Amino acid sequence: MIWRRVLVPASTTLRDLERFISHYAETLHYCSPLFLERIPGSDGVTRDRATLSPYVQIGLSKNPALQFAFREVLLGAHGVALY
C-alpha cells in the first residue's frame, strides 16, 4: 500500500534526502514558484526526481526545523497532494 510508505515519521524522512525523494516517481511534473528562485535558469517545473533533489535539499537546509503532519489526501485532475 503506497500510503503506508508515505506516512513514515517525518523526522525519519526529513533527515534522509534520498528516502524523502524516493516517495516521488522517477518521472513527475512538479511546479512551484520557489523552483524558479532555487534553481536558476529553470522554468519553475521539474519533470524528474533527479532535478527535484537539489530543490528539496535547498528547502530542507533553509528550514531545519521543518516537520510534516499528514491531514488528508487531496485529489487533483492529474495527481494527488498530501496535506
N, C-alpha and C positions, 0 to 999 in steps of 0.2 A: 504494500500500500504506500503510495507516494507521500501521503500526508505524514505518516509516521517518520519518514526520512527527513522531512522538512521541520517537524516540530521537536527537534532536539533542543536541549537547553541553549539559550542564546550565548551564554558565557563560553560554551564549548566552541561554537561555530565562529564567533567573532574573534577568537584568538588564533584561529586556524584558517587563513585566507583560502587555501586550496579546498578545504572542506566546505567553506561558505560558498565558493564559486561552483563547486560540484553540484549544487542544487539547481543550477541553470543548465539548459540543454546546450550542446555544442553549437548549434545554430539557433539564433534567437533574434529578436527585434526589441531592443531596449532603447528608449528615447527619454532624454532628460535635458533640461536647460543647463544643469550642472555639468553634464558631459562636455558641453561647449567650453565651459570655464576650466575644467580639469584636464581635458585632453585637447591641447591647442591644435588647430587645423582640422578638427573633426566637424562633422555636420550635425552633431548632437544626437547621433544614433549609432549604436553598435549592433553588429549582426552576428557576433560570435563571442564565445566565452573568453577566448584569449585576449580580446580587446577590452572586455568588461573588467578583467582582473586589475589592471592598473588604476582604473576609475574607482573601483571598490577600495583598493589599498589606500588611495589618497583620502577617500572619505573616512575610512576607519582611523587613519593616522590623525586626521583633524578632529575626530570625535572619540577619544579613547574611552570615554565612559558610556558610549552608545550601547543601548540594550534594546532588544526586541521583545514585545509581548503580543502573542497571537490573539486576535479578536475574532476575525471571521474571514471567509473566502469571498472575494468579490468577483463575479463573473463578468467578463467583457466580451465584446464581439469577436476578438481574436486571441483571447487568453484569459488568465486569471491574475488577480492581485491578492496577496495575503495582507490583511490589515490587522 
